[in-house]
Amino acid sequence: MPSVLHPAPADGKPATRSSSSPHPAASRLGDFTTDRRVVLLMGLAIPVGLASVAAAWALLRLIALCTNLAYHGQFSFADMPITDGQLGWASVAIPVAGCLIIGLMARYGSEKIRGHGIPEAMEAILIGKSRIQPKVAILKPVSSAVSIGTGGPFGAEGPIIMTGGAIGSLLAQTIHLDDAERKTLLVAGAAAGMTAIFATPLAAVLLAVELLLFEWKPRSFLPVAMAALVAGAARAYLLDAGPIFAYSGALTFTPWHLLACAAVGVLSGLGSGVLTSLVYTAEDLFEKLPLHWMWWPAIGGLAIGIGGLIDPAALGVGYDNIRHLLAGDLAFQAVLVLLVVKVLIWSIALGSGTSGGVLAPLLIFGGAMGALATPWLPQAEPGFWALLGMAAMMGGTMRAPLTATLFAVELTGNMGALLPVLSACVFAYGVTVLLLKRSILTEKIARRGHHISREYHVDPFELQRVADLMTQPVQTLAGTQTVEQAIAHFTTLHPVHTSYPVVNAENVVVGEVTRADSLAWALEAGGHERSLAGALQGRELVVGYPDELASRIADRMALTGVGRVPIVDRASGRLLGIVGRKDLFRSRARRLREESQRTAYFRRAS
């Protein structure tokens, strides 16, 4: 008797069993497909979370060291501000030198250190099988520390997201894990790194879901959440505890305030489009230069240096700027200059291919826009509209409204701002979705020839049973027919299908014969008198069951390459129907019609 290929187990590998042994019990379908292996991943997420916190601490100290060496001439890890202009024109050379070092590191180390980290992590997940080279784990934070420490207007979060992801990926590469599990540990490290920098574990988990995982499954969510929780708990021992931008301002939420929140969201959404355009316009201009890309960051460094002469506050990470915007103690002109200068030097530098993150700059851009719009908005506590601008700018630019909402709440420790912040983020997200084809993150990946869809939905095959999909009745061949008769069937009778189930007298499937089989038999010198049942003896047979989900049949077809799968009764093995590729396509076409055809069920009487 042929061996029967039954539904694949949880690890996705097909298993065979003799058709003479009892059929398995009816499959027990549940809400999720996660198995106990997730416990192993959760355990591995613990050291990933701890290592990511240590990496974040080291990165912040390294940034401080580079700043002190570059601007103060001191070998110190203390947090000292960038000079307030006392170096004069000599300060222009500092970011140029720093960016030149980054260009050399990218040219002779790894080109993957260029950029702000998140697109590179997304690309590693989607295209690189979640494998990150060890040298990237070292060069990325070092290059970012040099960039930010020499005045680069970037944040530390993008590099640490990449570094944390590299830690998770490297651990996964040392043990036997599949691609999905390796992706989970990579994203766990990224979420832990973001938690370590900003003390926002919930927002970090949501960032993983909205940007990095490309799925919503317990098998990935639980380890990522574990890494973020561990990082959140460990952070207090190396870095400051509590919200890093504590803010208690509130807003009486009235319909007028809702309209104002929507206005801030729309304004931020438009600003997101401007920022994205500026960055990639700068990148396009650098592409036209008759210079190797290694030299581009130095040109970006020149723009940083000149911008620093105009407004030194635009240099570096700028966490103090965020605090001032939330406190509402910056003059209108100071905010305007900060916004214009930082936007220009940030977009030019990022377009040049230097290394640094985008989250902190986005907070400053959005906060500055909110602060500038405050005189025309309803009365609120100082800094409140700046807070909404920060969240909305992040949500719109990164196309992650839920992440941005909780990020702002966790960042400030202000749960009372949840509803206004959510309102602004939703409108900013809506504007960018309608006006921009891609975000600042996915545009970079698209320019490398890859497409990313940010829409997640349940596979329609996961909602449909095989019994509702299979074709009945089934055209079959009898097991008692000879090989010669099968050859004649395929070569002289113009068969409708390329394969047919072979059944015995009890209508039990004993094999499946294809046109390729008949051609191979026709070339044989003898054996044409054999029965089909005998000729198919010992062959692997792919079958399905009526109570299965259609997705299982589709997966089985993909794994084995068969085009038609007989559907049999679990207990007796008798043939009940058949599912072919056309049946799957027909089901998908029905789903497409449901999404495109518009029908009014209740119509006004004429």
N, C-alpha and C positions, 0 to 999 in steps of 0.2 A: 504494500500500500504506500501511496505517496506520503511524505511528511507534510504536515499542514503548518503554514505560517500563521500564527495567531496574533492577536493584538500585541504590539510592542509594550514591554514593561516601562516603568517610570524613567529609566535611563535612556529610553529611545532606541535600544538595540533590539532587533527582531529576535524572537525565540522560536524554535521549532519543537514540535512534539508529534508523536505518531498519532494518526487519526484513529487507531484502534484503542488508544487510551481514553479515559473519560474526558468529555469536554469540560472546560472550566465553568465555574458557576457564573451566573449572570453578572456582568460588570457592575460595580457599585459606583455610580457617577456621583461626584460631589462638586462643591463650589470651586475647589482648587485641585491642582494636580501635584502640589508640593508633597515630597516624601520626607523621611527622617534625615536625609542627607543635609537638609537645611541646618540641622543642629551642628554638624561639623563646620559649616560655613559661619555660623554664629560664633563658634569657638575661635575660628581663625580671625574673625573680625575684631576680637579683643586686642591681640597684639598689633593689628593694623591700626586700630584707633590710638593706642598708646604711642606707637612709633610716629604717627602723624602729628600728635601733639608735640612730641619732642622736635620733629622737623619744623613745625611752626615756630616754636620757641627759638630754635637755632636761626631760622630765617629772619625773624625780627631782630635778634641780636646782631646778625650779620649786616642787616640794613643800617642799624645804628652805628656799627663799626665803620662801614663805608662812608656814611655821612660825616662822622667825626674826622676820619682821615682826609676826606676831600675838602671839607669846608672849615675845619677847625685845626687840622694838623695834629690831632691827638689820637693815640691808640687807646680807644675807650669804647666800652659797650653801653655807656649811659645814653639815655634818650635826650638828645640835644637838638634844638631846632636848626634848620638850615639858616645860614647867615642872612642877615637883613640888608644886604647890599654893601657891606663894608669892604668887600673885595673889589668892588667896581667892575670894570670891564674884564678883569682877569677871571671873574666867575663864569664868563661865557665858555671858557676853555674846559671847565670841569665836566659838564654833561657831554661835551664833544669827546673828551677823553674816555669817559665812561662808556658811551655808546660805541666808540671805536673798539674798545675791549670786547663788547658784546658781539660786534660783527666778526671779530677774529675768533671768538669762542664758537660762534655758529658755523663759521667757515671751516674751521679745523677740528671742531668738537662734534657738534650735532646741529643740523639745521632745524631740528624740532624744538629748539629753545626759543625760536623766534615767535612773536605773537604773545597773546595774553593768557594762554593755557587752556581755557575751556574748549575752544574748537579743536585743539590738539588732542584733548582727552576724548572728545566725541569721535574724532577720526580714528583714534586707536581702538575704540570700542566697535565701531561699525566696520572698519576696513582692516585693521591690524590685529584682529582676533584678541584684543585686549592685552597685547604684549607691548610693554614699554621697556626700552633698553636701560640697563643700569646706569650708563653714563648720563642719560637724560635726567634721572633722579638726582644726580649730583649737579650737573651743569645748569639745570633750570633754576633752582633756587639761588645758586651763586650768581648767575647772570642777572636775575631779577634784583638781587641785593645790590649789585653794582649799578644797575639802571636806576633804581629808586634812590639809592644812597648818593648818587651823583646828580640828583635833582629831577629825575624822571617823574612826570606827573601821573604816576600809576599807583595801583593798590597792590597789596601783598597777597590778596585772596586767590587770584588766578594762578599764580605760580605755586602756591601751596596746594591748591586743588590738583594741579598736575603732579606735584611732588607726592602728595598723599596717594593719588592714584597709582603712581609708579611704585610706591611701597607695597600697596595691595597687589599689583600685578606681579612684582618680583617674588613675593611670597607665594602667589598662586603658581608661578612658573617653576618653583622648586619642588612642587608635589604634583601628583597626578590629578588634575582637574580638567573638566571640559571647558569649552569656550564660554558657555553661559556662566559657569561658576567663577571662571577667571574674571569675567566682566563684573560680576557681583563684588568681588574683593577689590577690584580697581575702583569701582564707584564708592565702596565703603571707605576706602582711603581718602577719596576726594571729599566725601561728606564729613569725615573726621577732620580733615584739614580746614575746611571752612568753619566748622564748629570751633576749632582751636583758635582761629583768628578772631572771629566775631562773637563767640559764645551764643550761637544760634542753632542749636541742634535740630529743632523742628523744621526751621527754614532750610537747613542743610539737607535733611531727608527729602523735603519737597523739591529742592533743586535737583536732587538725584532723580526723582521721579519725572519731573517736567523736562529735564534737559539731557540726562545721561543714560538712564536705564533702558529707555525705549520699550518699556513694558511696565505692567502694574501687577506683579505677582508676589506672593509671600516668599517664594524662594529667593528673591532678591531684596525685597523690602525688609525682611527680618534681619539679615546680616548687616545691611546698610544702617538700619536703625540702631543695632547693637554697637556698631563702630561710632556712630554719632553720640550715643549715650555715654560710652566709655570716654570719648574725647571730652564731652561736656563735664564729666566728673573729674577727669584728670587735669583739665585746664586750670582749675583753681589752685593747683599746687605749683604751677610754673608761671602762669600769667594772672592778670587781675580777674577776680571773680565778679559776677554780676554783669548787668548790661553796660557796655562800654560807652554808650551815649545816652545815659539816663535822662529821661524827659517825662514830665508829668502833666504837660499841657493838655487841656480838654476842650471840647467843643459841644455846644448845645445843638443837637442835630435836628434842624427844622427843614422843611422843603426848600427854603432858600439856600440853606447850607448844603443840601444835597446837590442843588444846581451848581453851587460854587465848587464842590468837590468834583463834579463832572467836568466843569470848565478847566480845573487844574489838570484833570486826567487827559482831556483833549489837548491842552497846551503841551503837556509832557509827551503825549503820543506824537504830536507834530515835531517836537524837539528831538524825539528819538529818531525820526526819519532824517532830520538834518544831521545829527551826529553820525548815523550810519553812512550817509552820503559823503560827509566830509572825510571820514576815515578811508573809504574806498576810492574816493577821488584822489586823495593823497597817495594811496598805494598805486593807482594807475599812473600818476605823474612820475613816481619813482621808477616804475617799470620802463618808462621811456628814456631814462637817463643812460648815457653811454658808459656806465660804470658797473662793475660787478656789485651784486647786492650786498657784499660784505661791507662796502663803504656807505651804504644808505643810512644805517643807524647814526653814523657820525654827522650826516647832514641833518637828520632829525634832532641830534644833540645840539646842533647850532641853533635851531629854532627854540629848543628848550632854554638854552642859555640867554638868548635875546629876550624871551618871555620873562625869564627870571629877573632881568634888569628892570622890566616894566612893573612887574608885581611879584616879588619874592614869595608871596603866599601861594602862588600857583605851583610852586615846585614841591616835589616829594609827594608822600601819601596824602597829606592834607587832612588828617583826622581833626586837627585844631579848627580847621575851617568848618567842618561838620558841626562841631560843638558851638561855634560862634553863630552859625546859621540857626541852630535849634534854640539858642539863647536869644536870638533876634537883636544882637547888639552890634551888628555891622551896618555902617551907613549905606545908603542906596548906591552911591557912586562906587564905594569899595566892593560891593557885591557885583555890580555891573562889570567893573574891571576884572575882578576875579573870574567871572563867568567867561568873558570874551577871551582873556589870555589863556586860561586853562583849556578851554575848548580847542583853541587853535594849536597850542603846543602839543596837546594830547593827541589830536587827530593826525598831526604831521608826524609825530614820533611813532605812534602806533602804525601808521601807514608805511613808515620806513623799515618796519620789521624788527624793532627792538623788543625787549622782553619786559612784561609788566602786566598787572591785572586791570580790570575795568570796573569792578564793583564800586570801589571807593570814589573814583572819578564820577561815575554815574550819580552817586549820592550827592556829590557836590554840585553837579550840573542841575539836577532836579531841585535840590534845596535852594540854589541861587535863583532859579526861575520862580519857585514858589515865593521866595522872599521879595523878588522884584514885583510880583503880581499882588502882593499883600495890600497895598493901598487901594486897590480896586475890588477887593473881596470883602465879604461880611466880617464883622468884628470877631476876632478870635484871640486866644492867648499868644504872646510873642513866640514866634518860631513854628506855630502849628501848620501854617500853609507851606512853610519850608519842608516840614516833615512829610506832608502829603506829596509835595513835588519830588522828594527823594524816592519815595516808594513807587510813585507812578512812573518816574523816569526809568527806574530799574525794571519794573514790570513790563513796560512797553518796549524798551530796547532789547531785553532778553526774552521777550514773549513768555514770561513766567509770572502771571499775576498773583497766583496763590503764594508762590515763593516770596515775591516782593512784599506782599501783605504781611505775612508772618515774620519776614525778615525785619521789617520796620518795627513791628510790635516787640519782638524779642530784643532787637537792638536797643530800644529805648525803655523796655520794661513797662510799656504803657498799653495795657489791654483796653483802656477806654477809647483809644484811637482806632480800634479795629474796624468799626463800620465806616467811618470817613475814609480811612486808608484803603479799604477794600473798594469803595466806590471809585476813588481816583484811579486805582490800579486797573479796574475793569474797563473804564473808559479809555485809558491809555492803551491797554491791550487791544481793545476793539479798533481803535484808530490805526495802530500799526498793522494789524492783521488785514485790514481793508486796503491800506495804502501801500504797504511794502510786501513784495513777494517773499523776501527772506529777511532774517534778523541779522544783526551784526555778528552773530556767532555762526550761523549757517551759510552766510554769504562767502566767508573764507573757504569753507569746505566745498561749496558749489564751484568756486573758482578753480578748485583742484580737480574738477570733473566728477564730483560725487553729488548725488541728490539725497536730501534728508526730508522725510515727511514728519511733521510734528503733530499729526493727528493720530490719536490712539483710539481703537474701537475693538469690540469683540468680534472675532472671526465668525461670520455667519454660519460656517460649518460647525461651530461649537454649539449652535442652537438648534440644529436639525438632526433628527434621527435617520438612520439608514433606511428604516422601514418606509419613511415618507419620501425617500429619494430613489429607491431601487425600481428597476423595470421588471414588469411581469406581463405575460409569461416569458420564459427564457427558452431560446433556441439552443438545443443541446445535441451532442453526439453520444451514441451509446458506447459503453465500454466494450461491448462484444463486437463492434465493427472492427474491421481490419485496417492496418496501416494503409493498404492500397486504396480502400474506400475513402479514407481521410484525404489521401493525396488527390483523388478524383474530386472530392468535395471542394477542395480549395483551388484546383486548377481548371475544372471544367464547368462547375455549377455557379460561378460568379457569386461567391459567398458575400453576405451582407456585412459580416463582422470579420475582424482579423484574428479572433480567437473564440473558442467555444468551450464551455464546461463539458466534461465527459462524466457521465453518470452510469451507475449500475442499474440493475432491475428494480431496486428499491428507491431509485431517484437520489441516491447518495452520491455526492461528488467524489470522484476518484482521481481526477486530474483536470488539466486544461490544456488543449492543443491549440497551437497557433499556426498561422500561415508559414512562418519561418520553420516550424517543425516539419510541415509537409514538404517544403522545398529541400530540407536536409535529408529527409527519408527518401525523396525521389532520386537523389544522387547516390544513395547506397545501392550496392550490388544486389542485396537480398534482404530478407526479413520483412517483406511486404505482407506476408501472410499473418504476421503477429496481430494480436488484438490490441486495440488502443490502450486498454487497461494494463496489459502487459508491457507495452512500449513505454508507458508513463510511470511504470513501477519505480519507486524510490525518489521521484522528483519532488521538489519542494512545491507546495501548493499554497497560494495566497487566498485566504477566505475572509469573509466578514460576517457579522451577525446583525440581525435587524434592530436590536436594542442599542447598538453602538451609535456614537455620534459620527456624523459625516466626516468630521475632521480626522478621525482615526483611519478611515478608508483612504482619504486623500494622502495622509502621511505614509500609509502602507504602499500606495502607488508610487510615491516619490522615492521611497527607500528601495523598492524592488524593481521599478521600471515597468511594471505591468500596466496595461491599459484598461483591463476589465477585471473586476473582482466578484466571484460568486458569493452570494449571501445565503448562508445555510442555517438550519436550526441547530441551536447549541447542543441539544440532547441527542438528536438522531443523525445529524449531519446531512439531512435531506435538503435539496436545493429549493430555496424560496424565491429568489430573484437574483438580479445582477446589477452592479453599479459600474458604469463606465465613465470615461472622462466627459463625455457629452452630458451625462446626468449631473456631474458636478458643475459644468459650465451653465447648464440650464438653471440650476439653483442660484448661481451667482447672477445670472441675467435677471432673474426674478427680483433679487435684492436691489439691483441697479434700477429696475423699473420702479420699485417702491420709493426710491430716493429721488427720482426725477419726475414722476407723474404726479401732477397736482389735481386734487379732486375736492370739490366742495360738497359735503354731504347734506348740508342745510342751506338751502337757497331761498332767497326772497321771492315770494309769489309775484308773478308778473301781472 
